Amino acid sequence: MSSDERLGSHERELYSRQIRLPGVGEAGQLRLKSAKVLVLGAGGLGSPAALYLAAAGVGLLGIADPDQVELSNLHRQVLHGFDTLGLPKTISAAEALSEINPGLQIALHPEGLTVENAAELVARYELVVDGTDNFATRFLAADACVLAGKPLIHGSVIRSEGQVGVFLPKQGCYRCVYPVMPAAASVPTCAEAGVWGATCGVVGSWMASEVIAVLLGRRTQSRLHLIDVEAGTARVVHLAADSACPACGREPTILALDKSFYQPTTCQLTPTAMSEHPLEVSIEEAARLLASAQPPLLIDVREPSEHATCCIACAKLIPMALVPERLAEIPQGVPVLIHCHHGGRSLRVTQFLRAKGYAQVSNVQGGIDAWSLKVDPKVRRY
Ligand SMILES: [Zn+2]
């Protein structure tokens, strides 16, 4: 055994609480030490993910981020601090990560992930962690991983909700869930909708857990975790490859990374359709539409226990995690309103349905809680 194949006494002590876990041991720790992981985005999700991966003893971390540290980052991007304001995030991240684990190898990619460098960058690593905040980079990262046959751990967060996707080669990819990149203007960003820093901590840490699980061979199937910190719920959806997927299906259309696939798109809906069917409607507008002569179909995407606690009359229950398999129950070509407890889960479902071609689906802002407060106080709050 060479020294690379054994842990030193210092490492044994450093990782002792992890080594004793079932399924880890010295062999598992050595596996982490040999791992090469690329983290895209040193922001709200990349910060906790990279910190925990560094502390866990992952051997090489690549950090790709083209941005500088700004004051409005600091409430959630815990890799950075007041002393690194204005510095490139890669430099600031490297300082923080070296402090938590001086044995870590760090490679900095201050150009970020681009169409030009994606294939070469992804090829250098065995697994990619995507904590970026825009659809163009998410889809680019997802496609680059499919083409290179590399696992992708994806995360996203908005307000108090997040999701963690574990996409393993040939087991279902990001585009199996989201086939088409949504128009940038159709989806609110954290800058517009706000985000809790601690929710980024939950989702980013969850991503790190999944990276370690994949590296240690504990994942055999792609999966999507849906986390709602406000509601206190987390669900796992087990995924399967979609044979019609444009990236990993039987007849893929994405055979190489082409710039045209990742252009920030203008909305594909006509202006008329957009104004008639905005991505989100206020609770007052939802009440007006539901009381009209031709009310839209109302779908509740909360859990059955929440639906049993209270509901808006006539809402059809399809819990969020079951929407992909129950799509046939949602008619195309008719107006549909989606609601949940506070409007976060339903926004994700609305985005998902729009990506599947449902042009007349809108999210009910504020969910049933806003309904209780502003429309019908007889509906119980929880
Ligand atoms: Zn796919």
Residues whose N, C-alpha, C, O or C-beta is under 5 A from the ligand:
A	BS01	ZN	G172 C173 R175 C176 C245 A247 C248 G249
